[in-house]
Amino acid sequence: MILAELGEKDLKARQAKPEDFLDMRFVAELEREGFFKKLREK
């Protein structure tokens, strides 16, 4: 939503993808360690 709004004025924002701003390494590590599975069990 923010990128869409910025994209009205800035070509670079229009071409950006949300994935460009996220580092999923930490989420992947939590998944590997079973963190989310433990949360679902509670």
C-alpha positions in Angstrom: 0.0 0.0 0.0 2.8 2.4 0.9 4.8 1.5 -2.2 1.7 2.1 -4.4 1.2 5.5 -2.9 4.9 6.4 -3.3 4.8 4.9 -6.8 2.5 7.7 -7.9 5.4 10.1 -7.6 8.5 8.0 -7.7 9.4 5.5 -10.5 11.8 3.6 -8.2 9.1 3.0 -5.7 6.8 1.8 -8.4 9.3 -0.8 -9.4 10.2 -1.9 -5.8 8.8 -5.2 -4.4 8.0 -5.7 -0.7 10.6 -8.6 -0.8 13.3 -6.1 -1.4 12.8 -4.7 2.1 12.5 -8.0 4.1 15.2 -10.3 5.4 13.6 -13.6 5.9 16.7 -15.3 7.3 15.5 -14.8 10.8 12.0 -16.2 10.1 13.5 -19.2 8.4 15.8 -19.8 11.4 12.8 -19.7 13.8 11.0 -22.1 11.5 13.9 -24.6 11.5 14.2 -24.4 15.3 10.5 -25.3 15.6 9.5 -22.0 17.2 6.3 -21.6 15.3 5.3 -25.2 15.8 5.7 -24.7 19.6 3.4 -21.6 19.4 0.7 -23.5 17.6 0.8 -26.3 20.3 -0.1 -23.8 23.1 
